[in-house]
Amino acid sequence: MPWYAWLVLAVALGSIVGSLMLLRDTAKKLPLTEEQLKRVRERNAEMDAKEAKDR
């Protein structure tokens, strides 16, 4: 394989890895209140029940 193909491959892999690392570093947890967490859990339980019923 010619040298420029290796260079393109290295740049592509570096771009992918760099993007994933940047995404990981900028990801933050959402500060939710207890009330919001309760509503999310209730909705998840409703969706799980609905999916179980549909099966």
N, CA and C of each residue as an Amber inpcrd file, in Angstrom:
protein
   165
   0.8560000  -1.1680000   0.0000000   0.0000000   0.0000000   0.0000000
   0.9090000   1.2400000   0.0000000   0.6340000   2.2160000  -0.8590000
   1.4890000   3.4100000  -0.9240000   1.4160000   4.2390000   0.3640000
   2.4000000   5.0820000   0.5350000   2.5030000   5.8660000   1.7640000
   1.3210000   6.8060000   1.9470000   0.7910000   7.3600000   0.8610000
  -0.3100000   8.3090000   0.9960000  -1.6060000   7.6200000   1.4160000
  -1.7600000   6.3590000   1.0990000  -2.9310000   5.6190000   1.5600000
  -2.8650000   5.4310000   3.0700000  -1.6530000   5.1310000   3.5790000
  -1.4740000   5.0170000   5.0280000  -1.7400000   6.3560000   5.6990000
  -1.3240000   7.4350000   5.0520000  -1.5450000   8.7760000   5.6050000
  -3.0390000   9.0890000   5.6800000  -3.7800000   8.7930000   4.6430000
  -5.2310000   9.0200000   4.6390000  -5.9030000   8.1680000   5.7050000
  -5.4770000   6.9240000   5.8230000  -6.0360000   6.0230000   6.8300000
  -5.7550000   6.5440000   8.2400000  -4.5330000   7.0090000   8.4750000
  -4.1720000   7.5360000   9.7980000  -4.9640000   8.7950000  10.1190000
  -5.1410000   9.6710000   9.1470000  -5.9160000  10.8980000   9.3660000
  -7.3700000  10.5670000   9.6610000  -7.9310000   9.6220000   8.9410000
  -9.3230000   9.2320000   9.1670000  -9.5100000   8.6350000  10.5530000
  -8.6320000   7.7160000  10.9380000  -8.7290000   7.1140000  12.2680000
  -8.5070000   8.1470000  13.3630000  -7.5600000   9.0400000  13.1600000
  -7.3120000  10.0980000  14.1330000  -8.5030000  11.0140000  14.2810000
  -9.1620000  11.3050000  13.1860000 -10.3550000  12.1490000  13.2340000
 -11.4770000  11.4780000  14.0010000 -11.6720000  10.1980000  13.7700000
 -12.7290000   9.4590000  14.4680000 -12.4380000   9.3800000  15.9570000
 -11.2260000   9.0020000  16.3130000 -10.8610000   8.8840000  17.7210000
 -10.9240000  10.2410000  18.4080000 -10.4370000  11.2740000  17.7540000
 -10.4860000  12.6130000  18.3240000 -11.9050000  13.0920000  18.5510000
 -12.7820000  12.8250000  17.6120000 -14.1860000  13.2200000  17.7600000
 -14.8440000  12.4910000  18.9210000 -14.5660000  11.1920000  19.0510000
 -15.1420000  10.4320000  20.1580000 -14.6230000  10.9240000  21.5080000
 -13.3530000  11.2620000  21.5730000 -12.7930000  11.7710000  22.8300000
 -13.3820000  13.1330000  23.1780000 -13.5690000  13.9760000  22.1730000
 -14.1790000  15.2840000  22.4030000 -15.6130000  15.1250000  22.8750000
 -16.3410000  14.2100000  22.2830000 -17.7190000  13.9520000  22.6790000
 -17.7860000  13.4550000  24.1160000 -16.8810000  12.5580000  24.4840000
 -16.8430000  12.0400000  25.8490000 -16.5200000  13.1510000  26.8530000
 -15.5920000  14.0230000  26.5100000 -15.1810000  15.0760000  27.4290000
 -16.2610000  16.1390000  27.6200000 -17.0800000  16.3680000  26.6140000
 -18.0870000  17.4190000  26.7140000 -19.4340000  16.9040000  27.2160000
 -19.5700000  15.6000000  27.3450000 -20.8360000  15.0410000  27.8260000
 -20.9800000  15.3310000  29.3190000 -22.1520000  15.8330000  29.6910000
 -22.4230000  16.1450000  31.0910000 -23.7660000  15.5630000  31.4780000
 -23.8850000  15.2150000  32.7250000 -25.1700000  14.7310000  33.2080000
 -26.1240000  15.9100000  33.3490000 -27.3840000  15.6330000  33.0990000
 -28.3900000  16.6730000  33.2530000 -28.7710000  16.8010000  34.7240000
 -28.6990000  18.0050000  35.2550000 -29.1070000  18.1770000  36.6500000
 -30.6350000  18.1910000  36.7560000 -31.2220000  17.0670000  37.1400000
 -32.6710000  16.9630000  37.2400000 -33.0830000  17.0010000  38.7070000
 -34.2400000  17.5880000  38.9410000 -34.7790000  17.5950000  40.2980000
 -35.3970000  16.2390000  40.5890000 -35.7030000  15.9960000  41.8460000
 -36.3140000  14.7130000  42.2250000 -37.6700000  14.5380000  41.5440000
 -38.4140000  15.6310000  41.3960000 -39.7270000  15.5520000  40.7430000
 -39.5780000  15.1440000  39.2810000 -38.5950000  15.7200000  38.5980000
 -38.3720000  15.3700000  37.2010000 -37.9340000  13.9160000  37.0670000
 -37.0600000  13.4690000  37.9610000 -36.6320000  12.0670000  37.9340000
 -37.8110000  11.1360000  38.1670000 -38.7090000  11.5170000  39.0670000
 -39.8770000  10.6960000  39.3510000 -40.7580000  10.5740000  38.1100000
 -40.9540000  11.7030000  37.3960000 -41.7750000  11.6690000  36.1870000
 -41.1260000  10.8090000  35.1020000 -39.8080000  10.8980000  34.9760000
 -39.1050000  10.0910000  33.9770000 -39.2650000   8.6080000  34.2960000
 -39.0970000   8.2540000  35.5600000 -39.2460000   6.8480000  35.9570000
 -40.6620000   6.3560000  35.7160000 -41.6660000   7.2060000  35.9870000
 -43.0590000   6.8150000  35.7430000 -43.3030000   6.5870000  34.2610000
 -42.7830000   7.4800000  33.4160000 -42.9600000   7.3170000  31.9690000
 -42.2650000   6.0500000  31.4760000 -41.0790000   5.7790000  32.0060000
 -40.3770000   4.5560000  31.6100000 -41.1760000   3.3180000  32.0070000
 -41.7460000   3.3340000  33.1990000 -42.5500000   2.1990000  33.6510000
 -43.7820000   2.0390000  32.7610000 -44.4100000   3.1490000  32.3900000
 -45.5800000   3.0860000  31.5070000 -45.2040000   2.5020000  30.1430000
 -44.0880000   2.9580000  29.5940000 -43.6630000   2.4590000  28.2840000
 -43.3050000   0.9740000  28.3610000 -42.6380000   0.5540000  29.4400000
 -42.3130000  -0.8700000  29.6000000 -43.5770000  -1.7110000  29.6820000
 -44.5830000  -1.2190000  30.4330000 -45.8320000  -1.9480000  30.5400000
 -46.5410000  -2.0150000  29.1850000 -46.5230000  -0.9160000  28.4490000
 -47.1740000  -0.8830000  27.1480000 -46.4790000  -1.8470000  26.1700000
 -45.1530000  -1.8590000  26.1840000 -44.4160000  -2.7740000  25.3020000
 -44.6680000  -4.2270000  25.6830000 -44.7340000  -4.5030000  26.9540000
 -44.9910000  -5.8750000  27.4070000 -46.3880000  -6.3160000  26.9900000
 -47.3350000  -5.3880000  27.0370000 -48.7130000  -5.7080000  26.6420000
 -48.8110000  -5.9520000  25.1470000 -48.0390000  -5.1970000  24.3710000
 -48.0780000  -5.3260000  22.9100000 -47.4600000  -6.6290000  22.4250000
 -46.6140000  -7.2400000  23.2170000 -45.9480000  -8.4850000  22.7800000
 -46.8450000  -9.6710000  22.8650000
